[in-house]
């Protein structure tokens, strides 16, 4: 029987499809663009595994069109299961997990990926998919458990250590995260996911100069990657530059590395929104850049795939002054309050109880209503992890909340937040500037050198 590059048996109608299957498996776990090569054999090989992989690729569009485009593939996969002999139990479970994803039953999809890692720990494509789903619901311990379950059987694969590193980091276990990331990079210098996990560690620990230098050194290896991975790692580098007060450098990175690879892709869009917003919060004039991003957000008005995405689409449209921001707000309200379909009850509560008030707060901030922004965002900050995204990505919403506190003159609340953040990121020029403003308003003198305050 044929096996993929990780040793998993595969059932194919055409043995020549094996290279495309390996491109999917290896490309997915290494964040490389060759993952899409599986589409080249979609017509010639109707085997369940090939068709399910193609369906997964369409679902990664993270759009309302994703399931529509994925359904023909998953239907062919399910039909082939009934007539094709020798399909393994692993492949059957993989098809079922993708089908659950297409149907919107994320709880079932996650359960199947969790079963897969126990029964077939070297199916790292399934593992990474499971981590992706868990990440999108804010279940960091679940992400870590998947990676740790596979380690005894697949510790020879550097990308698994990168997956473990990000799981550790999202669980705030930073020493373990750094150790796993460095092990992955030692095994494979071009390991962008591990590099990304280490950037998270350094940002969280306030190692801003070190983080900037590390990502600059790693950047020559960012070749052949999918658009999300390459733009996201440049995004991390730009965030380091921005926090260090290197605003012109951050703006150049936005223009040449972060925005413009695949402008119609969800992750590229939210990376642009997030970096533009951070630039403005740091006092940078971004000119007409919001308008270009907003042009590509207009198709997102009825997506409602992930709350983390919609919140940033909304902010981007609103900062561009587009009236469609209100249309998207109405779509979020309608989706959040509609009766959920089977398997979606838990996620719908997140839309209603977290995404909806947060979205109202983001829209208010973009439109200059800072008191509403403080009230709405502040009410859900403790639950923001439930919308998905990483700590670093969700940090944007915390920055907006802090900015709204400052702009509305709520100095006591602003001091409470800014000093805690500055304690962990003493190098941050943005936080130092905000602290100076806040302490002056409170009648105190803040010292950048010592990070302390005294009476004016």
C-alpha positions in Angstrom: 0.0 0.0 0.0 1.1 3.6 -0.7 2.2 5.7 2.3 2.5 9.5 2.6 5.8 11.2 3.5 4.9 10.7 7.2 4.3 7.0 6.9 0.5 7.1 6.9 -1.1 4.5 4.5 -3.1 6.2 1.7 -5.7 4.9 -0.7 -5.5 6.5 -4.1 -7.1 5.7 -7.5 -3.9 6.9 -9.2 -0.5 6.3 -7.6 0.7 9.4 -9.4 -1.4 11.5 -7.1 0.9 10.6 -4.2 3.2 13.6 -4.8 0.2 16.0 -4.7 -0.9 14.3 -1.4 2.6 14.8 0.0 2.5 18.4 -1.1 -0.7 18.9 0.8 0.6 17.2 4.0 4.0 18.7 3.9 2.9 22.0 2.6 0.2 22.3 5.2 2.4 21.6 8.2 5.2 23.7 6.9 2.9 26.6 5.8 4.0 26.4 2.2 2.0 27.4 -0.9 2.5 23.9 -2.4 -0.4 22.7 -0.3 -2.6 23.9 -3.2 -1.1 21.4 -5.6 -3.7 18.8 -4.5 -6.2 20.7 -6.7 -4.2 19.6 -9.8 -5.3 16.0 -9.3 -8.9 16.7 -8.2 -10.4 15.7 -11.5 -8.2 12.7 -12.2 -8.4 11.1 -8.8 -11.7 10.7 -7.1 -10.3 9.0 -4.0 -11.8 10.2 -0.7 -8.5 11.6 0.7 -7.8 13.7 -2.4 -11.3 15.1 -2.5 -11.4 15.8 1.2 -8.1 17.7 1.0 -9.5 19.8 -1.8 -12.6 20.5 0.2 -10.4 21.6 3.1 -8.5 24.1 0.9 -11.7 25.8 -0.1 -12.8 26.0 3.5 -9.6 27.8 4.3 -10.9 30.7 2.3 -12.8 31.6 5.5 -15.6 33.1 3.6 -19.3 32.4 3.1 -18.4 30.9 -0.3 -16.0 28.4 1.3 -18.7 25.7 2.1 -20.4 26.3 -1.3 -17.1 25.5 -3.1 -16.2 22.7 -0.8 -19.4 20.7 -0.9 -18.9 19.1 -4.3 -15.5 17.8 -3.2 -16.7 16.4 0.1 -19.7 14.9 -1.7 -17.4 13.1 -4.1 -15.2 12.0 -1.1 -18.2 10.5 0.7 -19.5 8.8 -2.5 -16.1 7.2 -3.1 -16.0 5.9 0.4 -19.0 3.7 -0.5 -17.4 2.1 -3.6 -13.7 2.3 -3.3 -12.0 -0.7 -1.6 -9.3 -0.5 0.9 -9.9 3.0 2.2 -8.3 3.1 5.7 -10.1 4.0 8.9 -7.8 7.0 9.2 -8.9 8.4 5.8 -12.5 7.8 6.7 -12.2 9.8 9.8 -10.4 12.6 8.0 -13.2 12.8 5.5 -15.8 12.9 8.3 -13.9 15.7 10.0 -13.8 17.8 6.9 -17.5 17.1 6.3 -18.3 18.3 9.8 -16.3 21.4 9.1 -18.2 22.1 5.9 -21.5 21.5 7.8 -20.5 24.0 10.5 -20.4 21.4 13.2 -17.1 22.4 14.7 -17.6 20.4 17.9 -17.8 17.2 15.8 -14.8 18.2 13.7 -12.7 18.8 16.7 -13.7 15.5 18.3 -12.7 13.6 15.2 -9.3 15.3 15.0 -8.8 14.5 18.7 -9.6 10.8 18.0 -7.2 10.9 15.0 -4.2 12.0 17.0 -4.7 9.1 19.4 -5.2 6.5 16.8 -2.8 7.9 14.1 -0.3 10.4 15.8 1.7 10.8 12.6 -1.3 12.3 10.8 0.0 15.8 11.4 -2.2 17.4 8.8 -5.2 16.3 10.8 -3.5 17.5 14.0 -2.8 20.9 12.5 -6.4 21.2 11.4 -7.6 20.3 14.9 -5.3 23.0 16.3 -6.7 25.5 13.8 -10.3 24.8 14.9 -9.4 24.9 18.6 -7.5 28.2 18.0 -10.6 29.7 16.5 -12.6 29.0 19.6 -9.8 30.1 22.0 -9.1 26.6 23.4 -5.3 26.8 23.8 -5.0 23.8 26.2 -6.8 21.7 23.6 -4.2 22.9 21.0 -1.4 21.9 23.3 -2.9 18.5 24.1 -3.1 17.6 20.5 0.6 18.3 19.9 1.8 16.6 23.0 -0.2 13.5 22.2 1.7 13.1 18.9 5.2 13.9 20.1 6.1 10.3 21.2 5.4 9.0 17.7 6.5 12.0 15.6 9.2 13.8 17.5 11.4 13.5 14.4 9.2 16.0 12.5 10.4 19.6 13.2 7.0 21.1 12.4 5.4 19.2 15.2 7.7 21.0 17.7 6.5 24.2 16.1 2.9 23.3 16.7 3.7 22.4 20.3 5.5 25.7 20.7 2.5 27.7 19.7 0.3 25.6 22.0 2.6 26.2 24.9 2.7 30.0 24.1 -1.0 30.3 23.9 -1.3 28.6 27.3 1.1 31.3 28.7 3.8 28.7 29.3 6.5 30.7 27.7 9.6 28.8 28.9 8.3 25.6 27.4 7.2 27.5 24.2 10.6 28.9 23.6 12.3 25.6 24.2 10.0 23.8 21.7 10.4 26.6 19.1 14.2 26.6 19.3 14.2 22.8 19.0 12.1 23.0 15.8 14.4 25.7 14.3 17.5 23.7 15.2 16.0 20.7 13.4 14.9 22.9 10.4 16.1 26.4 10.0 13.2 27.2 7.7 10.4 26.6 10.2 8.2 29.7 10.0 5.5 28.5 12.5 8.2 28.0 15.2 9.8 31.4 14.3 6.3 32.9 14.7 5.8 31.2 18.1 9.1 32.5 19.3 8.1 36.0 18.2 5.0 35.7 20.3 7.1 34.7 23.3 9.5 37.7 22.9 6.6 40.1 22.4 4.8 38.8 25.5 8.0 39.1 27.6 8.8 42.6 26.3 12.0 41.4 24.5 11.2 43.9 21.7 14.7 44.7 20.4 15.6 41.0 20.5 12.4 40.0 18.8 13.0 42.5 16.0 16.5 41.3 15.4 15.4 37.6 15.5 12.7 38.1 12.9 15.0 40.2 10.7 17.5 37.4 10.8 14.8 34.8 10.0 13.1 36.7 7.2 15.3 35.4 4.3 13.9 32.0 5.0 10.3 33.1 4.3 10.2 31.8 0.8 7.5 29.6 -0.9 5.1 30.2 2.0 1.4 30.7 1.8 0.3 34.3 1.9 -0.9 34.2 5.5 2.4 32.8 6.9 4.6 35.2 5.0 2.5 38.3 5.7 1.9 37.3 9.3 5.6 36.9 10.1 6.3 40.3 8.5 3.4 41.6 10.6 5.2 40.4 13.7 8.4 42.1 12.6 6.4 45.3 11.9 4.8 45.2 15.4 8.3 44.9 17.0 9.4 47.9 15.0 6.3 49.9 15.9 6.6 49.2 19.6 10.2 50.4 19.5 9.1 53.7 18.0 10.5 52.9 14.5 7.3 54.1 12.9 8.7 54.8 9.4 10.1 51.3 9.3 6.7 49.8 10.4 4.9 51.8 7.7 7.3 50.6 5.0 6.8 47.0 6.1 3.0 47.5 5.8 3.4 48.8 2.3 5.9 46.3 1.0 5.4 43.1 3.0 2.2 42.9 5.0 -0.4 44.3 2.5 -0.5 43.3 -1.1 0.3 39.6 -1.4 -3.2 38.2 -1.7 -5.5 41.2 -1.1 -8.7 39.2 -1.3 -7.7 36.7 1.4 -9.2 36.9 4.8 -6.0 36.6 6.8 -4.1 39.2 4.7 -7.0 41.6 5.1 -7.1 41.3 8.9 -3.3 41.6 9.1 -3.6 44.9 7.2 -6.5 46.2 9.3 -4.7 45.3 12.5 -1.4 46.9 11.5 -3.0 50.0 10.2 -5.0 50.4 13.4 -1.8 49.9 15.5 0.0 52.5 13.4 -2.7 55.0 14.0 -2.8 54.2 17.8 0.9 54.9 17.8 0.3 58.3 16.3 1.2 57.5 12.7 -0.6 59.2 9.9 -1.5 56.3 7.5 -2.9 58.6 4.8 -5.4 57.0 2.4 -4.4 53.4 3.1 -7.7 52.6 4.8 -9.5 53.1 1.5 -7.5 50.5 -0.3 -8.1 47.9 2.4 -11.8 48.8 2.6 -12.3 48.1 -1.1 -11.5 44.5 -0.5 -13.6 44.2 2.7 -16.9 45.1 0.9 -17.4 41.4 0.0 -17.3 40.5 3.7 -20.7 42.0 4.7 -22.5 38.6 4.9 -19.6 36.3 5.7 -20.0 35.7 9.5 -17.6 32.8 9.4 -15.5 33.7 12.5 -16.2 36.5 14.9 -12.5 37.4 15.1 -12.5 38.1 11.4 -15.8 40.1 11.3 -14.7 42.4 14.1 -11.7 43.5 12.1 -13.6 43.8 8.8 -16.0 46.1 10.6 -13.3 48.3 12.1 -11.5 48.5 8.7 -14.7 49.6 6.9 -15.5 52.1 9.7 -12.0 53.6 9.7 -12.4 54.1 6.0 -15.6 55.9 6.6 -17.6 53.4 4.5 -21.3 53.3 5.1 -21.1 49.6 4.6 -19.7 49.3 8.1 -23.2 49.8 9.4 -24.4 47.1 7.0 -21.9 44.7 8.4 -22.9 45.7 11.9 -26.5 44.8 11.1 -25.3 41.4 9.6 -23.4 40.6 12.8 -26.5 41.5 14.9 -28.8 39.4 12.8 -26.4 36.4 12.8 -25.7 36.6 16.5 -29.3 36.7 17.5 -30.6 34.1 15.0 -31.4 30.5 16.1 -28.3 28.4 15.7 -28.3 25.2 13.5 -27.3 21.9 15.1 -23.8 21.9 16.4 -23.5 25.7 16.4 -25.1 26.6 19.7 -21.9 27.2 21.6 -20.3 29.3 18.9 -23.5 31.3 18.4 -23.4 32.3 22.1 -19.9 33.7 21.6 -21.3 35.8 18.7 -24.1 37.1 20.8 -22.4 37.6 24.2 -18.8 38.6 23.1 -18.6 39.5 19.4 -21.8 41.7 19.4 -20.9 44.1 22.2 -17.2 44.1 21.1 -18.2 45.0 17.6 -20.4 47.8 18.8 -17.5 49.1 20.8 -15.1 48.9 17.8 -17.6 50.7 15.6 -18.1 53.4 18.2 -14.3 53.9 18.5 -13.8 54.2 14.8 -16.6 56.8 14.7 -15.2 58.8 17.6 -17.7 57.7 20.3 -15.1 56.8 22.9 -17.4 56.5 25.9 -19.5 53.9 24.1 -16.3 52.2 23.0 -15.1 52.0 26.6 -18.4 50.6 27.9 -18.9 48.0 25.2 -15.4 46.8 24.8 -14.7 46.9 28.5 -17.7 44.6 29.2 -16.3 41.8 27.2 -12.5 42.1 27.5 -12.3 39.2 30.1 -14.0 36.9 27.5 -12.2 38.0 24.3 -10.2 34.7 24.0 -13.5 33.0 23.1 -13.6 34.8 19.7 -10.3 33.1 18.6 -7.1 34.7 17.4 -3.9 34.9 19.4 -3.0 36.9 22.4 -0.9 39.2 20.2 -3.7 39.6 17.7 -6.4 40.3 20.3 -4.0 42.9 21.8 -5.4 45.3 19.2 -8.8 45.3 20.9 -7.1 46.0 24.2 -5.1 48.9 22.6 -8.3 50.3 21.2 -10.0 50.1 24.6 -7.1 51.9 26.2 -7.1 54.6 23.6 -10.8 55.1 24.2 -10.2 55.5 27.9 -7.6 58.1 27.2 -9.7 60.0 24.6 -12.7 60.1 27.0 -10.6 61.3 29.9 -11.0 58.3 32.0 -7.5 58.7 33.4 -7.7 56.4 36.5 -8.8 53.4 34.4 -6.3 54.2 31.8 -3.5 54.3 34.3 -4.5 51.0 35.7 -4.1 49.4 32.3 -1.1 51.3 30.9 1.2 50.7 33.8 0.5 47.0 33.9 1.4 46.8 30.3 4.4 49.0 30.6 5.7 46.8 33.4 5.9 43.9 31.0 7.1 45.9 27.9 9.4 48.6 29.2 10.9 49.2 25.7 7.5 50.2 24.2 7.6 53.7 22.9 3.8 53.7 22.5 3.2 52.8 26.1 5.8 55.3 27.3 4.1 58.0 25.4 0.6 57.0 26.7 1.9 56.8 30.2 3.4 60.3 30.0 0.0 61.7 28.9 -1.9 59.8 31.5 0.4 60.7 34.5 0.4 64.4 33.4 -3.4 64.4 33.4 -3.4 62.8 36.9 -1.0 65.5 38.2 2.0 63.1 38.4 5.4 63.2 36.7 6.4 60.0 34.9 10.0 59.0 34.5 10.8 57.0 31.4 14.2 56.1 32.9 12.8 54.5 36.0 9.2 53.8 34.9 8.0 55.5 38.1 5.9 58.5 38.9 6.0 61.4 41.4 4.0 64.6 42.1 4.3 67.4 39.6 
